[in-house]
Amino acid sequence: MAFWNDVLGLLRRRAIALPILALGLVLAVAAYLITPARYATESSLILTPPPSGGTLSLDPAGPVGQTNPLLQQNNGLRTVAGILIVALNGKDELRRLGVTENGPTTIVIDDGRSNADLLGVVTLGPFLHVAVESDDPATATQVLERAHRRLRERLTAYQVALGAPRSTYITLSTVVVLPPKYDPTAKIQYAVGALLATILAGLGCAYAVQVRGLFRRRTAPAVDGGTFTSDASPNGQAPASTSGTGADLVGASNETAADKSGEGD
């Protein structure tokens, strides 16, 4: 409790609180201006089967009936979506898209669970969600387009490798694409962090110096020139008075020696 009282006392002192707050605001503004601007873009895609479904009739006289692809969503499409998500999140694929580790551009490819607006529909269909963030809006758009193109290439390559009939190929359709939008989140986070760090560091230094007395020069007790006091006697009792200058003590010693020699005579 005493600690917090000391901190509140420091905050009430304008000579301490105002300079710390002013420095914190200056550093917060500097952090906001120095932090690069971020732009975010995202898209949603869905896997759809062909109208004839996933079966190819071998009898030309009895073709398979066609249905609406939007009514054929099943767990198989969700499995394909999961395969594409895992494939595109590999390091080699990310480098192909132009995303490097600790670089200025980041990308998220999932089934939509990273987007709060899609949480309610993630379990309803085989969705793919692509979100790109970069310090340049043109770069963000280019990376998003590369991701769409690469997803379709990998989907086609898997179906070719498995020998699926072309008429049964699954397609990847774009539902929505959002244009790059300025995102001030990073700038605000760095500015708030600089402000809080400055305030905490300033109060910590003020507490150490003003309350705990650290770095304060210790002064030795003043000694009167040529005087001293004897604090003890041989028998452990305090003497009546033995203080005085060095000359007085020498004179007293001479008088004592003279008295002793007179008694001897």
C-alpha positions as CSV (number, residue, x, y, z in Angstrom):
1,M,0.0,0.0,0.0
2,A,2.9,2.3,0.8
3,F,4.3,1.7,-2.7
4,W,1.1,2.9,-4.4
5,N,0.9,5.9,-2.1
6,D,4.4,6.9,-3.2
7,V,3.5,6.4,-6.9
8,L,0.4,8.6,-6.5
9,G,2.5,11.2,-4.7
10,L,4.8,11.3,-7.7
11,L,1.9,11.7,-10.1
12,R,0.6,14.6,-8.1
13,R,3.9,16.4,-8.5
14,R,3.7,18.4,-11.7
15,A,7.5,18.8,-11.9
16,I,7.7,15.0,-12.3
17,A,4.4,14.0,-14.0
18,L,4.3,16.6,-16.7
19,P,7.8,16.1,-18.2
20,I,7.2,12.3,-18.2
21,L,3.9,12.7,-20.0
22,A,5.3,15.2,-22.5
23,L,8.2,12.9,-23.3
24,G,5.8,9.9,-23.7
25,L,3.6,11.9,-26.1
26,V,6.6,12.9,-28.2
27,L,7.9,9.3,-28.5
28,A,4.3,8.1,-29.2
29,V,4.0,10.5,-32.1
30,A,7.5,9.6,-33.4
31,A,6.6,5.9,-33.2
32,Y,3.3,6.5,-35.1
33,L,5.1,8.4,-37.9
34,I,8.0,6.0,-38.2
35,T,6.0,2.8,-38.3
36,P,5.3,1.9,-42.0
37,A,1.7,2.1,-43.1
38,R,-0.1,-1.3,-43.6
39,Y,-2.7,-2.2,-46.2
40,A,-4.9,-5.2,-46.0
41,T,-6.9,-7.1,-48.7
42,E,-8.8,-10.3,-48.6
43,S,-11.0,-12.6,-50.6
44,S,-13.3,-15.6,-50.1
45,L,-13.5,-18.5,-52.5
46,I,-15.6,-21.7,-52.7
47,L,-15.1,-25.1,-54.2
48,T,-18.0,-26.3,-56.5
49,P,-18.5,-29.6,-58.3
50,P,-19.5,-29.9,-61.9
51,P,-23.2,-30.0,-62.8
52,S,-22.9,-33.7,-63.6
53,G,-21.5,-34.5,-60.2
54,G,-18.4,-36.5,-59.7
55,T,-19.4,-39.5,-61.8
56,L,-18.8,-40.0,-65.6
57,S,-21.2,-42.3,-67.4
58,L,-19.6,-44.9,-69.6
59,D,-22.8,-45.5,-71.5
60,P,-23.5,-42.7,-74.0
61,A,-27.1,-43.8,-74.2
62,G,-27.6,-43.3,-70.5
63,P,-25.8,-40.1,-69.4
64,V,-25.7,-39.1,-65.8
65,G,-28.4,-36.5,-64.8
66,Q,-27.2,-33.0,-64.2
67,T,-27.8,-31.1,-60.9
68,N,-27.1,-27.7,-59.5
69,P,-23.5,-27.6,-58.3
70,L,-24.5,-25.4,-55.3
71,L,-26.7,-28.3,-54.0
72,Q,-23.8,-30.9,-54.1
73,Q,-21.7,-29.6,-51.2
74,N,-20.4,-32.4,-49.2
75,N,-17.4,-33.4,-46.9
76,G,-15.4,-34.4,-50.0
77,L,-15.1,-30.7,-51.0
78,R,-14.1,-29.7,-47.5
79,T,-11.3,-32.3,-47.7
80,V,-10.1,-30.8,-50.9
81,A,-10.2,-27.3,-49.3
82,G,-8.1,-28.6,-46.4
83,I,-5.6,-30.1,-48.9
84,L,-5.2,-26.8,-50.7
85,I,-4.8,-24.9,-47.4
86,V,-2.0,-27.1,-46.2
87,A,-0.3,-27.0,-49.6
88,L,-0.4,-23.2,-50.0
89,N,0.9,-22.6,-46.5
90,G,4.2,-24.4,-47.2
91,K,7.4,-22.3,-47.2
92,D,8.2,-23.0,-50.8
93,E,4.7,-22.0,-51.9
94,L,4.8,-18.8,-49.8
95,R,8.1,-17.8,-51.4
96,R,6.6,-18.5,-54.8
97,L,3.8,-16.0,-53.9
98,G,6.4,-13.4,-52.9
99,V,6.0,-13.8,-49.1
100,T,9.2,-14.2,-47.1
101,E,9.8,-14.8,-43.5
102,N,10.0,-11.5,-41.5
103,G,9.2,-9.6,-44.7
104,P,6.9,-6.7,-45.2
105,T,4.1,-8.8,-46.7
106,T,2.1,-11.5,-44.8
107,I,-0.6,-13.8,-46.0
108,V,-3.2,-16.0,-44.3
109,I,-4.8,-18.9,-46.2
110,D,-7.5,-20.8,-44.2
111,D,-11.1,-21.8,-44.3
112,G,-12.3,-18.5,-43.0
113,R,-11.8,-19.0,-39.2
114,S,-9.4,-16.1,-39.0
115,N,-12.2,-13.7,-40.2
116,A,-14.9,-13.0,-37.6
117,D,-17.4,-12.3,-40.3
118,L,-17.0,-15.9,-41.7
119,L,-17.1,-17.8,-38.4
120,G,-20.8,-18.5,-38.8
121,V,-20.5,-20.0,-42.3
122,V,-17.2,-21.9,-42.1
123,T,-18.9,-25.2,-41.3
124,L,-21.6,-24.7,-44.0
125,G,-19.4,-25.1,-47.1
126,P,-15.9,-25.7,-48.5
127,F,-14.7,-22.1,-48.2
128,L,-11.2,-20.7,-48.8
129,H,-10.2,-17.4,-47.2
130,V,-7.1,-15.5,-48.4
131,A,-6.0,-12.4,-46.5
132,V,-2.9,-10.4,-47.5
133,E,-1.3,-7.5,-45.6
134,S,1.6,-5.4,-46.9
135,D,3.1,-1.9,-46.7
136,D,2.1,-1.3,-50.3
137,P,-1.4,-1.6,-51.7
138,A,-0.2,-2.7,-55.1
139,T,1.9,-5.5,-53.6
140,A,-1.0,-6.7,-51.5
141,T,-3.2,-7.0,-54.6
142,Q,-0.5,-8.8,-56.6
143,V,0.1,-11.3,-53.9
144,L,-3.6,-12.0,-53.6
145,E,-3.9,-12.6,-57.3
146,R,-0.9,-14.9,-57.2
147,A,-2.5,-16.9,-54.4
148,H,-5.8,-17.3,-56.4
149,R,-3.9,-18.4,-59.5
150,R,-1.8,-20.8,-57.5
151,L,-4.8,-22.4,-55.7
152,R,-6.4,-23.1,-59.0
153,E,-3.2,-24.5,-60.5
154,R,-2.7,-26.9,-57.5
155,L,-6.4,-28.0,-57.6
156,T,-6.1,-28.9,-61.3
157,A,-2.7,-30.6,-60.8
158,Y,-4.2,-32.8,-58.0
159,Q,-7.1,-33.9,-60.2
160,V,-4.9,-34.6,-63.2
161,A,-2.5,-36.6,-61.0
162,L,-5.4,-38.7,-59.7
163,G,-6.7,-39.3,-63.2
164,A,-10.1,-37.7,-62.7
165,P,-12.3,-37.2,-65.8
166,R,-12.2,-33.6,-67.0
167,S,-15.9,-33.4,-66.9
168,T,-15.8,-34.1,-63.1
169,Y,-13.3,-31.5,-62.3
170,I,-13.9,-29.4,-59.2
171,T,-13.8,-25.6,-59.8
172,L,-12.7,-22.8,-57.5
173,S,-15.0,-19.8,-57.7
174,T,-14.4,-16.4,-56.3
175,V,-17.1,-15.2,-54.0
176,V,-15.8,-11.7,-53.0
177,V,-12.6,-9.7,-53.3
178,L,-12.1,-6.7,-51.0
179,P,-9.8,-3.9,-52.3
180,P,-6.7,-2.9,-50.3
181,K,-7.6,-0.9,-47.3
182,Y,-5.4,1.2,-45.0
183,D,-5.0,-0.5,-41.6
184,P,-3.8,1.7,-38.8
185,T,-3.6,-1.1,-36.2
186,A,0.2,-1.5,-36.3
187,K,0.8,2.3,-36.0
188,I,-1.6,2.6,-33.1
189,Q,-0.1,-0.4,-31.3
190,Y,3.5,1.0,-31.6
191,A,2.4,4.5,-30.5
192,V,0.5,3.2,-27.4
193,G,3.4,0.9,-26.6
194,A,5.9,3.8,-26.7
195,L,3.7,6.0,-24.5
196,L,3.2,3.3,-21.8
197,A,6.8,2.3,-21.9
198,T,7.9,5.9,-21.4
199,I,5.5,6.5,-18.5
200,L,6.5,3.3,-16.7
201,A,10.2,4.0,-17.2
202,G,9.9,7.6,-16.1
203,L,7.9,6.7,-13.0
204,G,10.3,4.0,-12.2
205,C,13.3,6.3,-12.3
206,A,11.5,9.0,-10.3
207,Y,10.6,6.4,-7.7
208,A,14.1,5.2,-7.4
209,V,15.6,8.7,-7.1
210,Q,13.0,10.5,-5.1
211,V,11.6,7.8,-2.8
212,R,14.3,5.2,-2.5
213,G,17.1,7.7,-2.6
214,L,19.2,5.8,-5.1
215,F,22.1,7.6,-6.8
216,R,22.0,10.2,-4.0
217,R,25.4,11.3,-2.8
218,R,25.9,10.3,0.9
219,T,27.6,13.1,3.0
220,A,29.9,12.3,5.9
221,P,28.9,13.7,9.4
222,A,30.5,17.1,10.1
223,V,33.4,17.0,12.5
224,D,34.2,20.1,14.6
225,G,37.8,21.2,14.0
226,G,40.1,19.8,16.7
227,T,37.4,18.6,19.1
228,F,36.3,15.1,19.9
229,T,34.4,13.3,22.6
230,S,35.3,10.2,24.4
231,D,32.3,7.9,24.7
232,A,33.6,5.4,27.2
233,S,35.6,5.1,30.3
234,P,37.8,2.1,31.4
235,N,35.1,0.8,33.8
236,G,32.4,1.0,31.2
237,Q,30.7,4.0,32.7
238,A,30.3,7.3,30.8
239,P,32.7,10.0,32.1
240,A,31.3,13.2,33.5
241,S,32.9,15.3,30.8
242,T,36.0,14.7,28.8
243,S,35.4,17.0,25.8
244,G,37.7,19.8,24.9
245,T,40.4,20.8,22.6
246,G,43.7,19.0,22.2
247,A,45.5,21.9,24.0
248,D,43.2,21.7,27.0
249,L,43.7,18.0,27.4
250,V,47.5,18.3,27.2
251,G,47.4,21.0,29.9
252,A,45.2,18.8,32.1
253,S,47.6,15.9,31.8
254,N,50.5,18.1,32.8
255,E,48.7,19.4,35.9
256,T,47.9,15.8,36.9
257,A,51.5,14.8,36.5
258,A,52.7,17.8,38.6
259,D,50.2,17.0,41.4
260,K,51.5,13.4,41.5
261,S,55.1,14.5,41.7
262,G,54.3,16.9,44.6
263,E,52.6,14.1,46.6
264,G,55.7,12.0,46.0
265,D,57.9,14.6,47.6
